Amino acid sequence: MKQPGNEPGDNEPCHHEPGNNERGHAATEVIPAVGLCAGVGSGRLLKLDEPLSLWGGTDLHTGMITDVHHPQHGTAITGRVLLMSASRGSSSSSSVLAEQIRAGVGPAALVLCARDAILALGSLAAAELYGIRMPVVLIDPSVAQLLPDDSPVTVTAGSAADGTVGASIAINSASASTPTNSVGASAAVVNGGRS
């Protein structure tokens, strides 16, 4: 049985949280997503122009994109909210992702446009082995196009006791965001962005 908010097409953009703009505070735009791995992560959005393999495409110790054929070669994924249409390549990407998370050079969160068991496994392994949760969420490709590159975002994904899954991406128009990952904490449920 299909649950509301569990398919990428259910990600109707967007609602705004009221901000105190008259006092200089930024409003937050919240986009519903499908949670694949629980956690909370904040950082600047890095929209990849092409799919990327973490195995052979990134440096295990620095988090830099090392694939010389990738348009973002030389860019660090460390502490970024990584938006990928899809991954590419090896099943070893799961172990690379888990180790990058452990070493503190992995992304703060992954936002995917297609389900990816290999990347989800890397996030789950880091949570199980190291107690570090990195959220992985799924959004529709048409919604991904609307997300502004390099904007500060917070990705939240979690599961409720009743089995429902919810996730969201909050875009903050503030000028700075500190990259974070929750450690061993589950996130609040947004029920697919619907109240």
N, C-alpha and C positions, 0 to 999 in steps of 0.2 A: 504494500500500500504506500502510495506516494505521500510524503509529508510536505506541507507547505514550506517553501523556502529551501528545499533540498535539491533543486536543479538549477543550473546556471541561468536558465531563462527566467527563473523566478526573481532574479535580482533587479527589480525595478529601481532605477535610481530615483531618487535620492531624497532624503529629508534633511532639513537643517535643524540643528539644535540651536535654541535661541542663545545668542551671545550678547554681551554688553557692549556692542559696537560703539555706542555713544560714549563709552568710557575708554575706548581704545582696545577692548578685548576682542579677540577674533571669534567668529562663529565657527562651528564645526559641522561639516557635511558628513552624514553617515550613509554608507552604502552597504546594503545587505550582501552577505556572501554565504557560501556553504562551507562549514567547518570540516576539514579533513583531519587535522591534528590540533589538539587543544593547546592553548597558551595565549600569551599577550606579548606583542613585540612592537616597538616604536622605532622609527628612524625615517630617513629621507627616502622617498620612492625612487627606485632605479628600474626604469622600463627597458628591458632588453630588446634590442632591435631584431635579434635572431635567437633561435634556441641555443642552449648552452649545455655542454656536458661538464659536470663538476670534475669528473675523472679525466685528467689530461687537459681540461679547459680552464682550470683554476689552480692556483698554487695552494697546496695544503697548509702551508705555514703562514702565508700572508693574506690569503683571501683575494688576491689579484686575479683578474681574468688574464690567462696566459695564452689562450688560443689566438695565434697571430692572424687567423682568418676571421675572427669575430670582430664586428664593428666597434665593440667597446673594449677591445684589447687594452690592457693597462689600467682598467678601472677596478677599484676595490669593491667587493660585495660586502665587506665587513661592516656590520651594523646597519646595513641598508635593508629596506623592505623591497625584496626582489620580485618584480613582476615579470613573469615568463609566460609566453603563449604556450610553450611546451619545452620539455627538456630534450636533450639529444644524447645518444650514446650509451655508455656502459652502465651495467647494473652496479658497478663499483661506485657510482656516484652516491649511493646511499651511505657507504662507509666514509667517503670523503666528506659528505655533509655532516655526518655525526661527529667526525673528528674536528672539523672546522668549528662546529658549535662548541665542542669541549675546549678547544684552544682559544676561543674568544675571537675568531676571525671569520666566523660564518655570518650569514645574513640574520637580521633581527626577526624576519618573517618572510614567508613565501606566499605570493599571490599568483595562482595559476589560472589559465584559461581552459585547461584540460586536466582531467584526473591523471595523477602520476604516482603509481604505487612505489616506485623507486625513491623518489624524493620524500614521500610520506614516510617510508620505512626509515630513512635517515633521521628524520625528525623524531619518530617514535623511539629509535635506538638511543638517541641522545637523551631523551626523557627517561628511558628505562635504565641506561647504564650510568649516566652522569647527573641525573636529576635536573636537567636543564630543558625546559619546554620552549620550543620554537613553533609558533602557530603556522599552519599551512591551510590556506583557504582557496576556494574555487569561485571564480566569477565568470560571467558571460564575456566573450571577447568584445562585444559592442560596448559594454560597461568599461572594460579595461581601456579602451580608446579614449574615454572621457577623463581618466585620471591624469592629473598634471604631473609630469616627470619632475623629480627633485623636490616635490612637496612633502612637508612633514606629515606622516600618517601613523596611526596606531591600528594594528590588526588584533582583533579579539576573537577567539574561538573557544568553545567549550561545550560540554555535554551536561544535561540535567539528569537527575535521578530517574525521570520518567522516560529516558531514552531519546528525547528530542535533542537535536543538534542545532546550534545557532552560531552565527559568526557575523562580524561586521568589519568594515574598514572605515575609520574616522579620519577625514582629511581636515587638518587644522591649518588655517591660513596664517598662523603665527609664523614668525620668521625663523625660529630655531626649534629643533627637537633633539633631545638626547636619545641616542640609540639604547634600547633596553630589551632584555628578555626576562620573562618571569622565570623564577626558579622554583620548580615543584608546585606551582599554583595553577589551579584551573580558573578559567575565565567565566565571566558572567554570560548567561545565555540571552541572546537577542531574538531568538525564535525566527531566524531568517530575516530579521530586520523589521518584522511586523510586531506592533504592540498588542 
